[in-house]
């Protein structure tokens, strides 16, 4: 049974006013336990609205969302239940930090779950470890940390609930390259260690190409493409017409193909491209 | 959740009402309120109601929108009606405990409710059809004479436009933080009153931190563009009265005159 099952989901904002907008328009999607799904789409394509349905923050106008057998829209209790199963990290999550100390902020989620102190302590330390927040920071104020550290603490606050599904909306936006790299590594590590399902929303094709095993492309509130990264990136033209890019490696492969080099154009990682190029160079000899 | 707050919301449009000079609309609103408070009988209330209906029809504002804007005022309206109903002067029609219901009381209650509703709807017509920016522009120009008595008119209107400008931003931010904390299992709408008050902390702290950060950034941005108050400041959009504005003034004067006449001849 898929852990996330979405059936003809539609959501309209400000219905009946001049600002009416169909954000999500009839989406069907199934996600299996343990998948690492990358979600891409241009701004306003409905990604953010979609992911807020997955933990019951928004209720569908029509259609259904079933998380691990429960419909979060069925009752308040079900919604709360689903929220602990599906951890959602919003864009710029550091703006939600509020507690006096880092430790207490990370403990907010587990405390709401009704755990006892020993469990909370264990959950907090484990979550902090996952995102690389050292215990020496536990007693400092989250508002005094650097931008990258704040982001880590905020992500830890969601991971601390040990969700079966972790959804992250642009977790690396506005960070420096080293910060991006290490946060993505943390997420991969979490995925592999806990076997949780991860949904990652990102604008960076290169990041997403490297770590996701399945890609879902949103366009105008619908799912435009869905499949393995190689399949999705082989539709370079379509992606570009949706205002999206393809990874740099694909871009290079396409350009080479245009100039008559016989190369597989569905490659999407720099490493694979390098291997291919090296082998190509072997064929044509030294030049 | 907070999206249904319509107070002070602007609906862009291209109707004659939208095109009026903001000063005209402000003066018209003042005239309308004066007429409303002068009105004493059914005929004058009907006249004012027709004016309101005509303006909202011209501005393409649906009655439903106006009524939904009244929702937050329901308590005040009901409270006023009850007070007027239960403590009216004159001969009691019906008495129980300390309350006396009189003919005058019923009359007062109905008129008071109508007055409050039409008053609020009238001000809604202004904010629905005027962008906050042109509203404060109009206000600044109207208050300009008060500069003579050292009233910092420009600063006041700048503060007002900044405040108005940030209302939607703050609402949006509140929504976002609320969602984020709900995603961590916070419950805002269940539990005892004390629990609910405590549950607001995770919302208020980030909201205030954000508001101060924004204020700081805005001040820097304004200073970077050499803002130094209203002295010698020119505006991109010069306000000028046109024919339609004079027509509105005439209508306003007519309304007040008619209400005065009806008041004296008590129809």
Contacts between the chains, C-beta under 8 A, distances in Angstrom:
chain1	res1	chain2	res2	distance
A	13	B	3	7.6
A	14	B	3	6.7
A	17	B	11	7.9
A	17	B	65	7.7
A	18	B	11	5.9
A	18	B	12	7.4
A	52	B	179	6.7
A	55	B	183	6.0
A	57	B	179	5.1
A	57	B	182	6.1
A	57	B	183	6.5
A	76	B	190	7.3
A	80	B	185	6.8
A	80	B	187	7.1
A	83	B	182	6.8
A	83	B	183	5.9
A	83	B	184	7.8
A	83	B	185	5.7
A	84	B	185	6.0
A	87	B	183	7.2
A	88	B	180	7.9
A	88	B	183	4.2
A	90	B	176	6.7
A	90	B	179	6.9
A	90	B	180	4.8
A	90	B	183	7.2
A	93	B	180	6.6
A	95	B	173	7.9
A	95	B	176	7.6
A	95	B	177	6.8
A	95	B	180	7.9
A	95	B	206	5.6
A	95	B	209	7.8
A	95	B	210	6.0
A	96	B	177	5.6
A	96	B	180	4.0
A	96	B	181	6.2
A	96	B	184	7.9
A	96	B	202	7.7
A	96	B	206	5.5
A	97	B	206	6.7
A	98	B	201	6.7
A	98	B	202	4.8
A	98	B	205	3.8
A	98	B	206	5.1
A	98	B	209	8.0
A	108	B	181	7.8
A	108	B	184	5.6
A	108	B	185	7.9
A	108	B	186	7.5
A	108	B	202	6.8
A	109	B	184	4.1
A	109	B	185	5.6
A	112	B	184	6.4
A	112	B	185	3.1
A	112	B	186	6.2
A	112	B	187	7.5
A	113	B	185	6.1
A	143	B	209	6.4
A	157	B	184	6.1
A	158	B	183	7.0
A	158	B	184	6.5
A	161	B	184	6.9
A	161	B	185	7.0
